Amino acid sequence: MVRVVLATHNQHKAAEFQQILGDAVPGLEIVAYDGPEPVEDGVSFEANALIKARTAAQHTGLPALADDSGICVDAMGGAPGIFSARWSGVHGDAQANLRLLLDQLADLPDGSRGAHFTATLALVTPSGEETTVEGTWPGRIAREARGAHGHGYDPIFIPEGYEQTAAELGPEVKNAQSHRARAFAAAVPALAALAGTRDRP
């Protein structure tokens, strides 16, 4: 069994990854990370994911998997983007971030509320080998928060093809279709190679 540390202290994200992983990669065990949190001063999702994965790999001596993700609104030029978690000025205040974004988009008509979630996954080994992949989940911004499932911006994000928000759809749909699920699917070949169940492409 190959152990891979998930470089996050966010328990919502850790649980989501565990559910997404399922039996996709036999021989791989995701373990929790309790090391230092680096300063995420990259200017892209990829840069920040690599910063976190490199720190965790160096601290634990294990291969490390990290993601950086956020919501990108078309009418705002892709913002909040990498600043999603601290959009209101306070890192991690999900409700304040959500309320601010709704206020900023209040006057936009339904046809101009396009948005997507983006997640970039970085896999870094202690020897310095690095792989990054990206997943996106298109949709639009609702006019009010709805739903009790999920976290972050899920209550105001309506995925393409649905009328419910991501927080109304529940974990089964989200973990099958979300930006993280799509990024993870793209990372499976590299993770399988790490676990010794598949040759690297």
Rosetta blueprint (number, residue, H / E / L):
1 M L
2 V E
3 R E
4 V E
5 V E
6 L E
7 A L
8 T L
9 H L
10 N L
11 Q H
12 H H
13 K H
14 A H
15 A H
16 E H
17 F H
18 Q H
19 Q H
20 I H
21 L H
22 G L
23 D L
24 A L
25 V L
26 P L
27 G L
28 L E
29 E E
30 I E
31 V E
32 A L
33 Y L
34 D L
35 G L
36 P L
37 E L
38 P L
39 V L
40 E L
41 D L
42 G L
43 V L
44 S L
45 F H
46 E H
47 A H
48 N H
49 A H
50 L H
51 I H
52 K H
53 A H
54 R H
55 T H
56 A H
57 A H
58 Q H
59 H H
60 T H
61 G L
62 L L
63 P L
64 A E
65 L E
66 A E
67 D E
68 D E
69 S E
70 G E
71 I E
72 C E
73 V E
74 D H
75 A H
76 M H
77 G L
78 G L
79 A L
80 P E
81 G H
82 I H
83 F H
84 S H
85 A H
86 R H
87 W L
88 S L
89 G L
90 V L
91 H L
92 G L
93 D L
94 A H
95 Q H
96 A H
97 N H
98 L H
99 R H
100 L H
101 L H
102 L H
103 D H
104 Q H
105 L L
106 A L
107 D L
108 L L
109 P L
110 D H
111 G H
112 S H
113 R L
114 G E
115 A E
116 H E
117 F E
118 T E
119 A E
120 T E
121 L E
122 A E
123 L E
124 V E
125 T L
126 P L
127 S L
128 G L
129 E L
130 E E
131 T E
132 T E
133 V E
134 E E
135 G E
136 T E
137 W E
138 P E
139 G E
140 R E
141 I E
142 A L
143 R L
144 E L
145 A L
146 R L
147 G L
148 A L
149 H L
150 G L
151 H L
152 G L
153 Y L
154 D H
155 P H
156 I H
157 F E
158 I E
159 P E
160 E L
161 G L
162 Y L
163 E L
164 Q L
165 T L
166 A H
167 A H
168 E H
169 L H
170 G L
171 P H
172 E H
173 V H
174 K H
175 N H
176 A H
177 Q H
178 S L
179 H H
180 R H
181 A H
182 R H
183 A H
184 F H
185 A H
186 A H
187 A H
188 V H
189 P H
190 A H
191 L H
192 A H
193 A H
194 L H
195 A H
196 G L
197 T L
198 R L
199 D L
200 R L
201 P L
